[in-house]
């Protein structure tokens, strides 16, 4: 372990995951771990132990922007009481206990850790290609192994519910291109500009 990452951080992060995994498994089921943010949560744990700059950069290009939008949505509603985008709606559902909702606050510390490590290590430009491959694998697993009502990673429609305007398979194929073109490419350009 280098001087960049203090030992307490990967230990605390791993302990957090050891609490989160069984709780999420019980309340949401194993398919929930296919969400891109959950994939990033586990990947950053690997980064903290291995100091893998490419994996860090993959998570940055893949989910950092989305995580920051989630934070704006969450804190915006927390401060104003008004729904902004709806990404964090579940955090305000009274049917979910506070502990369960509290675990989802990883959306707040995850981008903070990613940004801090990007400042320390820089951004690996190959990340966009590897993240695209990883995303396609995750999206394929999500589409074929999860029910449409869960709509994980929005493979069945944008938002909470599956869409019905175009054939589901066509929508899924479009989603395979949506993430690399609309999310990853702009993120790649911004990350390369800021951190390199």
C-alpha positions in Angstrom: 0.0 0.0 0.0 1.5 3.4 -1.0 1.3 6.6 0.9 -1.6 7.8 -1.3 -4.2 5.7 0.3 -4.2 5.5 4.1 -4.8 1.9 5.3 -7.9 2.8 7.3 -9.8 3.8 4.1 -9.8 0.4 2.3 -10.5 -1.3 5.6 -13.5 0.9 6.4 -14.7 0.7 2.8 -14.6 -3.1 2.9 -16.4 -3.2 6.3 -19.1 -1.0 4.8 -19.5 -3.5 1.9 -19.7 -6.4 4.3 -22.7 -4.7 5.9 -24.3 -3.5 2.6 -24.1 -6.7 0.7 -26.4 -8.9 2.9 -28.8 -6.1 3.6 -29.2 -5.2 -0.1 -29.4 -8.9 -1.0 -32.2 -9.4 1.4 -34.2 -6.3 0.5 -33.5 -5.9 -3.2 -32.2 -9.3 -4.4 -28.9 -10.1 -6.1 -29.9 -8.4 -9.4 -29.6 -5.1 -7.7 -25.8 -5.4 -7.8 -26.0 -5.1 -11.6 -26.7 -1.4 -11.3 -23.8 0.6 -12.6 -23.4 2.4 -9.4 -23.1 -0.9 -7.5 -20.6 -2.1 -10.0 -18.6 1.1 -9.3 -19.0 0.6 -5.6 -17.4 -2.8 -5.7 -14.8 -1.7 -8.3 -13.6 1.2 -6.1 -13.1 -1.3 -3.3 -10.7 -3.2 -5.6 -9.0 0.1 -6.5 -8.4 1.0 -2.9 -6.6 -2.3 -2.3 -4.8 -2.6 -5.6 -4.3 1.0 -6.7 -5.4 0.1 -10.2 -5.5 3.4 -12.1 -7.2 1.9 -15.2 -10.1 0.5 -13.1 -10.4 3.8 -11.2 -10.6 5.7 -14.6 -13.2 3.2 -15.9 -15.4 4.0 -12.9 -14.8 7.7 -13.4 -15.8 7.7 -17.1 -18.6 5.3 -16.4 -20.4 6.6 -13.4 -18.8 9.7 -11.9 -21.1 12.1 -13.8 -24.2 10.1 -13.0 -23.2 9.9 -9.3 -22.7 13.7 -9.2 -26.1 14.2 -10.8 -27.6 11.8 -8.2 -26.0 13.9 -5.4 -27.4 17.1 -6.9 -30.9 15.5 -7.1 -30.7 14.2 -3.5 -29.3 17.3 -1.8 -31.6 19.5 -4.0 -34.7 17.7 -2.7 -33.3 17.5 0.8 -32.8 21.3 0.9 -35.8 22.4 -1.1 -38.3 19.6 -0.6 -38.9 19.6 -4.3 -38.2 16.7 -6.7 -35.6 17.7 -9.3 -34.9 14.7 -11.5 -36.3 11.8 -9.5 -33.0 9.8 -9.4 -33.0 9.7 -5.6 -36.7 9.4 -5.1 -36.3 6.1 -3.2 -34.3 7.9 -0.5 -37.5 9.7 0.5 -39.8 6.6 0.5 -41.1 6.2 4.1 -41.7 2.4 3.4 -37.9 2.0 3.4 -36.3 2.2 6.8 -33.7 4.8 7.5 -30.8 2.3 7.8 -31.6 0.9 4.3 -31.7 4.4 2.9 -28.6 5.4 4.8 -26.6 2.6 3.1 -27.4 4.4 -0.2 -25.5 7.4 0.9 -22.5 5.6 -0.8 -23.6 7.7 -3.7 -22.2 10.7 -1.8 -18.8 9.3 -0.7 -18.1 7.2 -3.9 -17.7 10.2 -6.2 -15.6 12.0 -3.5 -13.2 9.1 -3.4 -13.0 8.8 -7.2 -12.3 12.5 -7.6 -9.6 12.5 -4.9 -7.8 9.6 -6.5 -8.1 11.2 -10.0 -6.4 14.2 -8.5 -3.6 12.0 -7.1 -3.1 9.7 -10.0 -4.6 11.3 -13.1 -7.0 9.8 -15.7 -6.1 6.8 -17.8 -7.4 7.5 -21.3 -7.9 3.8 -22.3 -10.7 3.7 -19.7 -13.4 4.7 -22.1 -12.8 1.5 -24.2 -12.6 -0.9 -21.3 -15.6 0.8 -19.6 -17.7 0.4 -22.8 -16.9 -3.4 -22.9 -17.7 -3.7 -19.2 -21.0 -1.8 -19.6 -22.0 -4.0 -22.6 -21.4 -7.1 -20.5 -23.4 -5.6 -17.6 -26.2 -4.4 -19.9 -26.5 -7.8 -21.5 -26.7 -9.6 -18.1 -29.2 -7.0 -17.0 -31.4 -7.4 -20.1 -31.5 -11.2 -20.1 -31.4 -12.0 -16.3 -33.6 -9.3 -14.7 -37.3 -8.7 -14.9 -38.5 -5.6 -16.9 -40.3 -4.2 -13.8 -37.0 -3.7 -12.1 -35.6 -1.7 -15.1 -32.0 -1.9 -13.8 -29.7 0.4 -15.7 -32.8 1.5 -17.7 -32.4 -1.3 -20.2 -36.2 -1.5 -20.6 -37.0 2.2 -20.6 -35.7 5.6 -19.3 -36.8 6.1 -15.7 -38.6 3.8 -13.3 -40.9 2.0 -15.8 -40.3 0.0 -19.0 -41.1 2.0 -22.2 -43.8 0.8 -24.6 -43.2 3.0 -27.7 -40.7 0.9 -29.5 -39.9 -2.8 -29.4 -38.0 -3.7 -26.2 -35.0 -5.3 -28.1 -34.6 -2.2 -30.3 -34.6 0.0 -27.2 -32.0 -2.3 -25.6 -29.8 -2.1 -28.7 -30.1 1.7 -28.6 -29.1 1.7 -24.9 -25.9 -0.2 -25.8 -24.9 2.9 -27.8 -26.5 5.5 -25.5 -24.1 5.0 -22.6 -20.8 5.1 -24.6 -21.9 8.1 -26.8 -24.0 10.2 -24.4 -22.4 9.4 -21.1 -18.8 8.0 -21.6 -17.6 10.1 -24.4 -18.4 13.5 -22.8 -17.1 12.2 -19.5 -13.9 11.0 -21.2 -13.3 14.4 -22.8 -13.9 16.3 -19.5 -11.8 13.9 -17.4 -8.9 14.0 -19.8 -9.1 17.8 -19.9 -9.2 18.2 -16.1 -7.0 15.4 -14.8 -4.3 15.2 -17.6 
